Amino acid sequence: NRLTTSAACLVSDERDPNPRMMKILEQFGPKPEPVKRTLEINPEHPAVRGLHAVFAASSTDPRLPLMARLHMGQAQLAEGTALTDPTAFRAALDELMTRAVG
């Protein structure tokens, strides 16, 4: 119910500190334990429906890991956290854009 216009988001337990609080905690002492976040997807979003259609046609389609990486990266950016692997995110985005226009 939380996702209406986004394809995915990251959520954590309500008692866990949010990303902004984690940044503040990191500045004032030892790095806190990482908060485990869950990637929630919106099954009604066109991008997720498209991902499902690609998977249904071929579970080994090389676009699948690229799209999964992009969904995760978009969720991280929307949450306000740094990308886990900015280089991989950029490469996935470049690859999908190249395929789209190629």
C-alpha positions as CSV (number, residue, x, y, z in Angstrom):
1,N,0.0,0.0,0.0
2,R,2.9,2.3,0.5
3,L,4.0,2.3,-3.2
4,T,1.7,4.1,-5.6
5,T,3.9,5.8,-8.2
6,S,7.3,4.3,-7.4
7,A,8.5,0.9,-8.7
8,A,10.4,0.2,-5.5
9,C,11.5,1.5,-2.1
10,L,13.6,0.5,0.8
11,V,12.0,0.0,4.2
12,S,13.3,-0.9,7.6
13,D,11.9,-1.5,11.0
14,E,10.2,1.6,12.5
15,R,12.6,1.5,15.5
16,D,15.7,1.6,13.3
17,P,17.3,5.0,12.6
18,N,16.6,6.5,9.2
19,P,19.4,7.2,6.7
20,R,19.8,10.8,7.9
21,M,20.2,9.7,11.5
22,M,22.7,7.1,10.5
23,K,24.9,9.8,8.8
24,I,24.7,11.9,12.0
25,L,25.6,8.9,14.2
26,E,28.6,8.1,12.0
27,Q,30.0,11.6,12.5
28,F,30.0,11.4,16.3
29,G,31.5,8.0,17.0
30,P,32.3,4.6,15.7
31,K,30.3,3.5,12.7
32,P,26.9,2.1,13.9
33,E,25.7,-1.3,13.0
34,P,24.2,-1.2,9.5
35,V,20.4,-1.2,9.4
36,K,18.9,-4.0,7.4
37,R,16.5,-2.7,4.8
38,T,14.0,-4.6,2.7
39,L,13.4,-3.8,-1.0
40,E,9.7,-3.6,-1.6
41,I,8.4,-3.6,-5.1
42,N,5.2,-2.3,-6.5
43,P,3.8,-5.2,-8.6
44,E,1.4,-2.7,-10.4
45,H,4.2,-0.4,-11.6
46,P,4.8,-0.6,-15.4
47,A,8.5,-1.1,-14.9
48,V,7.9,-4.1,-12.5
49,R,5.3,-5.6,-14.9
50,G,7.8,-5.3,-17.7
51,L,10.5,-6.9,-15.6
52,H,8.1,-9.8,-14.8
53,A,7.3,-10.1,-18.6
54,V,11.0,-10.3,-19.4
55,F,11.5,-12.9,-16.7
56,A,8.5,-15.0,-17.9
57,A,9.8,-15.0,-21.4
58,S,13.4,-16.0,-20.4
59,S,14.7,-16.2,-16.9
60,T,18.2,-15.9,-18.3
61,D,17.7,-12.7,-20.1
62,P,20.8,-10.6,-19.6
63,R,18.7,-7.5,-18.9
64,L,17.3,-8.9,-15.7
65,P,20.3,-8.3,-13.5
66,L,20.7,-4.8,-15.0
67,M,17.1,-3.9,-14.3
68,A,17.3,-5.4,-10.8
69,R,20.4,-3.3,-10.1
70,L,18.7,-0.2,-11.3
71,H,15.6,-0.8,-9.1
72,M,17.8,-1.2,-6.1
73,G,19.8,1.9,-7.0
74,Q,16.7,4.0,-7.5
75,A,15.3,2.9,-4.2
76,Q,18.6,3.9,-2.5
77,L,18.6,7.3,-4.1
78,A,14.9,7.9,-3.2
79,E,15.8,7.0,0.4
80,G,18.6,9.5,0.4
81,T,21.4,7.0,0.8
82,A,24.5,6.7,-1.3
83,L,24.5,4.0,-4.0
84,T,26.2,0.8,-2.8
85,D,28.1,0.6,-6.1
86,P,27.8,3.7,-8.2
87,T,29.9,2.3,-11.0
88,A,27.7,-0.7,-11.4
89,F,24.6,1.5,-11.3
90,R,26.0,3.7,-14.0
91,A,27.1,0.7,-16.1
92,A,23.6,-0.8,-15.8
93,L,22.0,2.4,-16.8
94,D,24.3,2.9,-19.8
95,E,23.7,-0.7,-20.9
96,L,19.9,-0.4,-20.8
97,M,19.9,3.0,-22.5
98,T,22.2,1.7,-25.3
99,R,19.9,-1.3,-25.8
100,A,16.8,1.0,-25.9
101,V,18.2,3.1,-28.7
102,G,20.2,0.3,-30.4
